[in-house]
Amino acid sequence: MGEFAAEVRLRLSEAYASLEAARANGDLYLAEARTLDIEDLRRIASRHDIEVPCTP
């Protein structure tokens, strides 16, 4: 599960970075899309007992 967990964590990190950039640029659509991505990834992590930080 090591590679899977690492991939989930990497994708979460990228999604958080993209969310921050979208907010900084005032791109509300992209910010909403990234928020949904983050929720999905956190749900996947939870289902597979992958620990992820509460915030980036």
N, CA, C and O atoms as a Maestro MAE file, in Angstrom:
{
 s_m_m2io_version
 :::
 2.0.0
}

f_m_ct {
 s_m_title
 :::
 protein
 m_atom[224] {
  # First column is atom index #
  i_m_mmod_type
  r_m_x_coord
  r_m_y_coord
  r_m_z_coord
  i_m_residue_number
  s_m_chain_name
  s_m_pdb_residue_name
  s_m_pdb_atom_name
  i_m_atomic_number
  :::
  1 25 0.832 -1.195 0.000 1 A "MET " " N  " 7
  2 3 0.000 0.000 0.000 1 A "MET " " CA " 6
  3 2 0.868 1.247 0.000 1 A "MET " " C  " 6
  4 15 0.342 2.349 -0.155 1 A "MET " " O  " 8
  5 25 2.156 1.116 0.165 2 A "GLY " " N  " 7
  6 3 3.041 2.265 0.255 2 A "GLY " " CA " 6
  7 2 2.972 3.194 -0.938 2 A "GLY " " C  " 6
  8 15 2.901 4.412 -0.774 2 A "GLY " " O  " 8
  9 25 2.991 2.634 -2.141 3 A "GLU " " N  " 7
  10 3 2.941 3.470 -3.342 3 A "GLU " " CA " 6
  11 2 1.578 4.137 -3.490 3 A "GLU " " C  " 6
  12 15 1.492 5.301 -3.880 3 A "GLU " " O  " 8
  13 25 0.529 3.411 -3.183 4 A "PHE " " N  " 7
  14 3 -0.814 3.975 -3.276 4 A "PHE " " CA " 6
  15 2 -0.968 5.135 -2.295 4 A "PHE " " C  " 6
  16 15 -1.473 6.198 -2.656 4 A "PHE " " O  " 8
  17 25 -0.533 4.927 -1.065 5 A "ALA " " N  " 7
  18 3 -0.622 5.983 -0.051 5 A "ALA " " CA " 6
  19 2 0.202 7.197 -0.469 5 A "ALA " " C  " 6
  20 15 -0.235 8.336 -0.310 5 A "ALA " " O  " 8
  21 25 1.390 6.950 -1.000 6 A "ALA " " N  " 7
  22 3 2.245 8.054 -1.449 6 A "ALA " " CA " 6
  23 2 1.577 8.827 -2.578 6 A "ALA " " C  " 6
  24 15 1.655 10.055 -2.618 6 A "ALA " " O  " 8
  25 25 0.923 8.126 -3.489 7 A "GLU " " N  " 7
  26 3 0.244 8.788 -4.603 7 A "GLU " " CA " 6
  27 2 -0.933 9.629 -4.108 7 A "GLU " " C  " 6
  28 15 -1.136 10.747 -4.582 7 A "GLU " " O  " 8
  29 25 -1.693 9.111 -3.177 8 A "VAL " " N  " 7
  30 3 -2.818 9.873 -2.616 8 A "VAL " " CA " 6
  31 2 -2.287 11.139 -1.937 8 A "VAL " " C  " 6
  32 15 -2.836 12.224 -2.126 8 A "VAL " " O  " 8
  33 25 -1.235 10.997 -1.160 9 A "ARG " " N  " 7
  34 3 -0.656 12.162 -0.476 9 A "ARG " " CA " 6
  35 2 -0.118 13.178 -1.479 9 A "ARG " " C  " 6
  36 15 -0.293 14.383 -1.294 9 A "ARG " " O  " 8
  37 25 0.536 12.701 -2.538 10 A "LEU " " N  " 7
  38 3 1.062 13.595 -3.566 10 A "LEU " " CA " 6
  39 2 -0.068 14.342 -4.258 10 A "LEU " " C  " 6
  40 15 0.008 15.556 -4.449 10 A "LEU " " O  " 8
  41 25 -1.111 13.619 -4.630 11 A "ARG " " N  " 7
  42 3 -2.240 14.265 -5.304 11 A "ARG " " CA " 6
  43 2 -2.926 15.267 -4.392 11 A "ARG " " C  " 6
  44 15 -3.385 16.311 -4.856 11 A "ARG " " O  " 8
  45 25 -3.002 14.967 -3.105 12 A "LEU " " N  " 7
  46 3 -3.570 15.932 -2.151 12 A "LEU " " CA " 6
  47 2 -2.710 17.189 -2.083 12 A "LEU " " C  " 6
  48 15 -3.228 18.305 -2.101 12 A "LEU " " O  " 8
  49 25 -1.419 17.006 -2.005 13 A "SER " " N  " 7
  50 3 -0.507 18.141 -1.948 13 A "SER " " CA " 6
  51 2 -0.651 19.021 -3.191 13 A "SER " " C  " 6
  52 15 -0.698 20.247 -3.088 13 A "SER " " O  " 8
  53 25 -0.721 18.395 -4.357 14 A "GLU " " N  " 7
  54 3 -0.898 19.141 -5.601 14 A "GLU " " CA " 6
  55 2 -2.247 19.856 -5.646 14 A "GLU " " C  " 6
  56 15 -2.337 20.985 -6.127 14 A "GLU " " O  " 8
  57 25 -3.282 19.206 -5.150 15 A "ALA " " N  " 7
  58 3 -4.610 19.815 -5.142 15 A "ALA " " CA " 6
  59 2 -4.661 21.021 -4.212 15 A "ALA " " C  " 6
  60 15 -5.271 22.040 -4.537 15 A "ALA " " O  " 8
  61 25 -4.013 20.900 -3.046 16 A "TYR " " N  " 7
  62 3 -3.962 22.038 -2.132 16 A "TYR " " CA " 6
  63 2 -3.206 23.214 -2.749 16 A "TYR " " C  " 6
  64 15 -3.629 24.363 -2.620 16 A "TYR " " O  " 8
  65 25 -2.089 22.926 -3.419 17 A "ALA " " N  " 7
  66 3 -1.307 23.985 -4.064 17 A "ALA " " CA " 6
  67 2 -2.130 24.662 -5.163 17 A "ALA " " C  " 6
  68 15 -2.115 25.886 -5.295 17 A "ALA " " O  " 8
  69 25 -2.842 23.861 -5.943 18 A "SER " " N  " 7
  70 3 -3.675 24.401 -7.006 18 A "SER " " CA " 6
  71 2 -4.826 25.230 -6.433 18 A "SER " " C  " 6
  72 15 -5.197 26.258 -7.000 18 A "SER " " O  " 8
  73 25 -5.384 24.784 -5.318 19 A "LEU " " N  " 7
  74 3 -6.451 25.533 -4.659 19 A "LEU " " CA " 6
  75 2 -5.954 26.901 -4.218 19 A "LEU " " C  " 6
  76 15 -6.628 27.910 -4.431 19 A "LEU " " O  " 8
  77 25 -4.784 26.937 -3.609 20 A "GLU " " N  " 7
  78 3 -4.221 28.218 -3.162 20 A "GLU " " CA " 6
  79 2 -3.971 29.147 -4.345 20 A "GLU " " C  " 6
  80 15 -4.256 30.342 -4.265 20 A "GLU " " O  " 8
  81 25 -3.440 28.610 -5.436 21 A "ALA " " N  " 7
  82 3 -3.191 29.423 -6.630 21 A "ALA " " CA " 6
  83 2 -4.505 29.944 -7.214 21 A "ALA " " C  " 6
  84 15 -4.591 31.103 -7.620 21 A "ALA " " O  " 8
  85 25 -5.516 29.094 -7.255 22 A "ALA " " N  " 7
  86 3 -6.820 29.509 -7.783 22 A "ALA " " CA " 6
  87 2 -7.404 30.633 -6.929 22 A "ALA " " C  " 6
  88 15 -7.938 31.607 -7.460 22 A "ALA " " O  " 8
  89 25 -7.305 30.499 -5.629 23 A "ARG " " N  " 7
  90 3 -7.813 31.552 -4.738 23 A "ARG " " CA " 6
  91 2 -7.046 32.848 -4.944 23 A "ARG " " C  " 6
  92 15 -7.639 33.925 -4.994 23 A "ARG " " O  " 8
  93 25 -5.727 32.744 -5.064 24 A "ALA " " N  " 7
  94 3 -4.895 33.934 -5.252 24 A "ALA " " CA " 6
  95 2 -5.231 34.647 -6.556 24 A "ALA " " C  " 6
  96 15 -5.137 35.871 -6.643 24 A "ALA " " O  " 8
  97 25 -5.622 33.877 -7.568 25 A "ASN " " N  " 7
  98 3 -5.959 34.454 -8.871 25 A "ASN " " CA " 6
  99 2 -7.435 34.801 -9.002 25 A "ASN " " C  " 6
  100 15 -7.865 35.314 -10.035 25 A "ASN " " O  " 8
  101 25 -8.206 34.524 -7.968 26 A "GLY " " N  " 7
  102 3 -9.629 34.831 -8.010 26 A "GLY " " CA " 6
  103 2 -10.432 33.907 -8.911 26 A "GLY " " C  " 6
  104 15 -11.523 34.270 -9.349 26 A "GLY " " O  " 8
  105 25 -9.913 32.724 -9.193 27 A "ASP " " N  " 7
  106 3 -10.587 31.759 -10.057 27 A "ASP " " CA " 6
  107 2 -11.512 30.888 -9.198 27 A "ASP " " C  " 6
  108 15 -11.110 29.836 -8.700 27 A "ASP " " O  " 8
  109 25 -12.731 31.338 -9.040 28 A "LEU " " N  " 7
  110 3 -13.681 30.660 -8.167 28 A "LEU " " CA " 6
  111 2 -14.061 29.273 -8.681 28 A "LEU " " C  " 6
  112 15 -14.263 28.352 -7.890 28 A "LEU " " O  " 8
  113 25 -14.157 29.123 -9.989 29 A "TYR " " N  " 7
  114 3 -14.514 27.819 -10.557 29 A "TYR " " CA " 6
  115 2 -13.430 26.787 -10.249 29 A "TYR " " C  " 6
  116 15 -13.727 25.684 -9.789 29 A "TYR " " O  " 8
  117 25 -12.172 27.150 -10.505 30 A "LEU " " N  " 7
  118 3 -11.076 26.223 -10.238 30 A "LEU " " CA " 6
  119 2 -10.952 25.945 -8.742 30 A "LEU " " C  " 6
  120 15 -10.667 24.817 -8.342 30 A "LEU " " O  " 8
  121 25 -11.163 26.960 -7.923 31 A "ALA " " N  " 7
  122 3 -11.106 26.762 -6.473 31 A "ALA " " CA " 6
  123 2 -12.161 25.754 -6.023 31 A "ALA " " C  " 6
  124 15 -11.886 24.895 -5.185 31 A "ALA " " O  " 8
  125 25 -13.350 25.858 -6.570 32 A "GLU " " N  " 7
  126 3 -14.418 24.910 -6.217 32 A "GLU " " CA " 6
  127 2 -14.071 23.508 -6.700 32 A "GLU " " C  " 6
  128 15 -14.281 22.533 -5.980 32 A "GLU " " O  " 8
  129 25 -13.541 23.403 -7.914 33 A "ALA " " N  " 7
  130 3 -13.158 22.099 -8.453 33 A "ALA " " CA " 6
  131 2 -12.076 21.456 -7.593 33 A "ALA " " C  " 6
  132 15 -12.140 20.259 -7.316 33 A "ALA " " O  " 8
  133 25 -11.086 22.232 -7.171 34 A "ARG " " N  " 7
  134 3 -10.014 21.683 -6.342 34 A "ARG " " CA " 6
  135 2 -10.533 21.298 -4.958 34 A "ARG " " C  " 6
  136 15 -10.079 20.311 -4.379 34 A "ARG " " O  " 8
  137 25 -11.471 22.060 -4.430 35 A "THR " " N  " 7
  138 3 -12.064 21.722 -3.140 35 A "THR " " CA " 6
  139 2 -12.760 20.362 -3.223 35 A "THR " " C  " 6
  140 15 -12.644 19.543 -2.311 35 A "THR " " O  " 8
  141 25 -13.475 20.130 -4.305 36 A "LEU " " N  " 7
  142 3 -14.137 18.840 -4.499 36 A "LEU " " CA " 6
  143 2 -13.112 17.717 -4.672 36 A "LEU " " C  " 6
  144 15 -13.297 16.618 -4.150 36 A "LEU " " O  " 8
  145 25 -12.030 17.997 -5.405 37 A "ASP " " N  " 7
  146 3 -10.959 17.001 -5.558 37 A "ASP " " CA " 6
  147 2 -10.379 16.631 -4.194 37 A "ASP " " C  " 6
  148 15 -10.158 15.456 -3.901 37 A "ASP " " O  " 8
  149 25 -10.136 17.643 -3.369 38 A "ILE " " N  " 7
  150 3 -9.561 17.414 -2.041 38 A "ILE " " CA " 6
  151 2 -10.501 16.571 -1.195 38 A "ILE " " C  " 6
  152 15 -10.062 15.650 -0.506 38 A "ILE " " O  " 8
  153 25 -11.784 16.880 -1.243 39 A "GLU " " N  " 7
  154 3 -12.758 16.089 -0.483 39 A "GLU " " CA " 6
  155 2 -12.743 14.632 -0.943 39 A "GLU " " C  " 6
  156 15 -12.775 13.718 -0.119 39 A "GLU " " O  " 8
  157 25 -12.694 14.418 -2.252 40 A "ASP " " N  " 7
  158 3 -12.662 13.045 -2.785 40 A "ASP " " CA " 6
  159 2 -11.397 12.316 -2.345 40 A "ASP " " C  " 6
  160 15 -11.461 11.165 -1.913 40 A "ASP " " O  " 8
  161 25 -10.256 12.977 -2.454 41 A "LEU " " N  " 7
  162 3 -8.998 12.342 -2.073 41 A "LEU " " CA " 6
  163 2 -8.954 12.038 -0.581 41 A "LEU " " C  " 6
  164 15 -8.436 10.997 -0.177 41 A "LEU " " O  " 8
  165 25 -9.488 12.929 0.233 42 A "ARG " " N  " 7
  166 3 -9.516 12.684 1.674 42 A "ARG " " CA " 6
  167 2 -10.450 11.508 1.998 42 A "ARG " " C  " 6
  168 15 -10.178 10.735 2.916 42 A "ARG " " O  " 8
  169 25 -11.533 11.376 1.256 43 A "ARG " " N  " 7
  170 3 -12.452 10.246 1.440 43 A "ARG " " CA " 6
  171 2 -11.749 8.935 1.063 43 A "ARG " " C  " 6
  172 15 -11.873 7.936 1.773 43 A "ARG " " O  " 8
  173 25 -11.022 8.941 -0.041 44 A "ILE " " N  " 7
  174 3 -10.263 7.756 -0.457 44 A "ILE " " CA " 6
  175 2 -9.240 7.395 0.610 44 A "ILE " " C  " 6
  176 15 -9.101 6.228 0.976 44 A "ILE " " O  " 8
  177 25 -8.528 8.394 1.103 45 A "ALA " " N  " 7
  178 3 -7.522 8.149 2.142 45 A "ALA " " CA " 6
  179 2 -8.164 7.530 3.374 45 A "ALA " " C  " 6
  180 15 -7.616 6.597 3.961 45 A "ALA " " O  " 8
  181 25 -9.298 8.037 3.760 46 A "SER " " N  " 7
  182 3 -9.989 7.522 4.940 46 A "SER " " CA " 6
  183 2 -10.401 6.066 4.755 46 A "SER " " C  " 6
  184 15 -10.238 5.249 5.661 46 A "SER " " O  " 8
  185 25 -10.933 5.747 3.588 47 A "ARG " " N  " 7
  186 3 -11.376 4.377 3.311 47 A "ARG " " CA " 6
  187 2 -10.232 3.375 3.343 47 A "ARG " " C  " 6
  188 15 -10.434 2.193 3.620 47 A "ARG " " O  " 8
  189 25 -9.034 3.857 3.057 48 A "HIS " " N  " 7
  190 3 -7.873 2.964 2.990 48 A "HIS " " CA " 6
  191 2 -6.923 3.155 4.173 48 A "HIS " " C  " 6
  192 15 -5.773 2.718 4.143 48 A "HIS " " O  " 8
  193 25 -7.430 3.816 5.209 49 A "ASP " " N  " 7
  194 3 -6.645 4.044 6.432 49 A "ASP " " CA " 6
  195 2 -5.301 4.716 6.154 49 A "ASP " " C  " 6
  196 15 -4.277 4.355 6.736 49 A "ASP " " O  " 8
  197 25 -5.325 5.696 5.256 50 A "ILE " " N  " 7
  198 3 -4.128 6.467 4.942 50 A "ILE " " CA " 6
  199 2 -4.196 7.757 5.751 50 A "ILE " " C  " 6
  200 15 -5.143 8.533 5.620 50 A "ILE " " O  " 8
  201 25 -3.201 7.975 6.574 51 A "GLU " " N  " 7
  202 3 -3.173 9.200 7.358 51 A "GLU " " CA " 6
  203 2 -2.718 10.365 6.493 51 A "GLU " " C  " 6
  204 15 -1.694 10.299 5.813 51 A "GLU " " O  " 8
  205 25 -3.504 11.429 6.537 52 A "VAL " " N  " 7
  206 3 -3.161 12.658 5.819 52 A "VAL " " CA " 6
  207 2 -3.315 13.810 6.796 52 A "VAL " " C  " 6
  208 15 -4.137 13.743 7.710 52 A "VAL " " O  " 8
  209 25 -2.527 14.874 6.610 53 A "PRO " " N  " 7
  210 3 -2.656 16.019 7.516 53 A "PRO " " CA " 6
  211 2 -4.033 16.678 7.385 53 A "PRO " " C  " 6
  212 15 -4.674 16.605 6.336 53 A "PRO " " O  " 8
  213 25 -4.463 17.311 8.454 54 A "CYS " " N  " 7
  214 3 -5.753 18.016 8.427 54 A "CYS " " CA " 6
  215 2 -5.744 19.149 7.419 54 A "CYS " " C  " 6
  216 15 -6.752 19.421 6.766 54 A "CYS " " O  " 8
  217 25 -4.611 19.803 7.297 55 A "THR " " N  " 7
  218 3 -4.440 20.886 6.333 55 A "THR " " CA " 6
  219 2 -3.095 20.683 5.647 55 A "THR " " C  " 6
  220 15 -2.256 19.914 6.118 55 A "THR " " O  " 8
  221 25 -2.901 21.371 4.546 56 A "PRO " " N  " 7
  222 3 -1.641 21.171 3.800 56 A "PRO " " CA " 6
  223 2 -0.411 21.522 4.585 56 A "PRO " " C  " 6
  224 15 0.702 21.399 4.074 56 A "PRO " " O  " 8
  :::
 }
 m_bond[223] {
  # First column is bond index #
  i_m_from
  i_m_to
  i_m_order
  :::
  1 1 2 1
  2 2 3 1
  3 3 4 2
  4 3 5 1
  5 5 6 1
  6 6 7 1
  7 7 8 2
  8 7 9 1
  9 9 10 1
  10 10 11 1
  11 11 12 2
  12 11 13 1
  13 13 14 1
  14 14 15 1
  15 15 16 2
  16 15 17 1
  17 17 18 1
  18 18 19 1
  19 19 20 2
  20 19 21 1
  21 21 22 1
  22 22 23 1
  23 23 24 2
  24 23 25 1
  25 25 26 1
  26 26 27 1
  27 27 28 2
  28 27 29 1
  29 29 30 1
  30 30 31 1
  31 31 32 2
  32 31 33 1
  33 33 34 1
  34 34 35 1
  35 35 36 2
  36 35 37 1
  37 37 38 1
  38 38 39 1
  39 39 40 2
  40 39 41 1
  41 41 42 1
  42 42 43 1
  43 43 44 2
  44 43 45 1
  45 45 46 1
  46 46 47 1
  47 47 48 2
  48 47 49 1
  49 49 50 1
  50 50 51 1
  51 51 52 2
  52 51 53 1
  53 53 54 1
  54 54 55 1
  55 55 56 2
  56 55 57 1
  57 57 58 1
  58 58 59 1
  59 59 60 2
  60 59 61 1
  61 61 62 1
  62 62 63 1
  63 63 64 2
  64 63 65 1
  65 65 66 1
  66 66 67 1
  67 67 68 2
  68 67 69 1
  69 69 70 1
  70 70 71 1
  71 71 72 2
  72 71 73 1
  73 73 74 1
  74 74 75 1
  75 75 76 2
  76 75 77 1
  77 77 78 1
  78 78 79 1
  79 79 80 2
  80 79 81 1
  81 81 82 1
  82 82 83 1
  83 83 84 2
  84 83 85 1
  85 85 86 1
  86 86 87 1
  87 87 88 2
  88 87 89 1
  89 89 90 1
  90 90 91 1
  91 91 92 2
  92 91 93 1
  93 93 94 1
  94 94 95 1
  95 95 96 2
  96 95 97 1
  97 97 98 1
  98 98 99 1
  99 99 100 2
  100 99 101 1
  101 101 102 1
  102 102 103 1
  103 103 104 2
  104 103 105 1
  105 105 106 1
  106 106 107 1
  107 107 108 2
  108 107 109 1
  109 109 110 1
  110 110 111 1
  111 111 112 2
  112 111 113 1
  113 113 114 1
  114 114 115 1
  115 115 116 2
  116 115 117 1
  117 117 118 1
  118 118 119 1
  119 119 120 2
  120 119 121 1
  121 121 122 1
  122 122 123 1
  123 123 124 2
  124 123 125 1
  125 125 126 1
  126 126 127 1
  127 127 128 2
  128 127 129 1
  129 129 130 1
  130 130 131 1
  131 131 132 2
  132 131 133 1
  133 133 134 1
  134 134 135 1
  135 135 136 2
  136 135 137 1
  137 137 138 1
  138 138 139 1
  139 139 140 2
  140 139 141 1
  141 141 142 1
  142 142 143 1
  143 143 144 2
  144 143 145 1
  145 145 146 1
  146 146 147 1
  147 147 148 2
  148 147 149 1
  149 149 150 1
  150 150 151 1
  151 151 152 2
  152 151 153 1
  153 153 154 1
  154 154 155 1
  155 155 156 2
  156 155 157 1
  157 157 158 1
  158 158 159 1
  159 159 160 2
  160 159 161 1
  161 161 162 1
  162 162 163 1
  163 163 164 2
  164 163 165 1
  165 165 166 1
  166 166 167 1
  167 167 168 2
  168 167 169 1
  169 169 170 1
  170 170 171 1
  171 171 172 2
  172 171 173 1
  173 173 174 1
  174 174 175 1
  175 175 176 2
  176 175 177 1
  177 177 178 1
  178 178 179 1
  179 179 180 2
  180 179 181 1
  181 181 182 1
  182 182 183 1
  183 183 184 2
  184 183 185 1
  185 185 186 1
  186 186 187 1
  187 187 188 2
  188 187 189 1
  189 189 190 1
  190 190 191 1
  191 191 192 2
  192 191 193 1
  193 193 194 1
  194 194 195 1
  195 195 196 2
  196 195 197 1
  197 197 198 1
  198 198 199 1
  199 199 200 2
  200 199 201 1
  201 201 202 1
  202 202 203 1
  203 203 204 2
  204 203 205 1
  205 205 206 1
  206 206 207 1
  207 207 208 2
  208 207 209 1
  209 209 210 1
  210 210 211 1
  211 211 212 2
  212 211 213 1
  213 213 214 1
  214 214 215 1
  215 215 216 2
  216 215 217 1
  217 217 218 1
  218 218 219 1
  219 219 220 2
  220 219 221 1
  221 221 222 1
  222 222 223 1
  223 223 224 2
  :::
 }
}
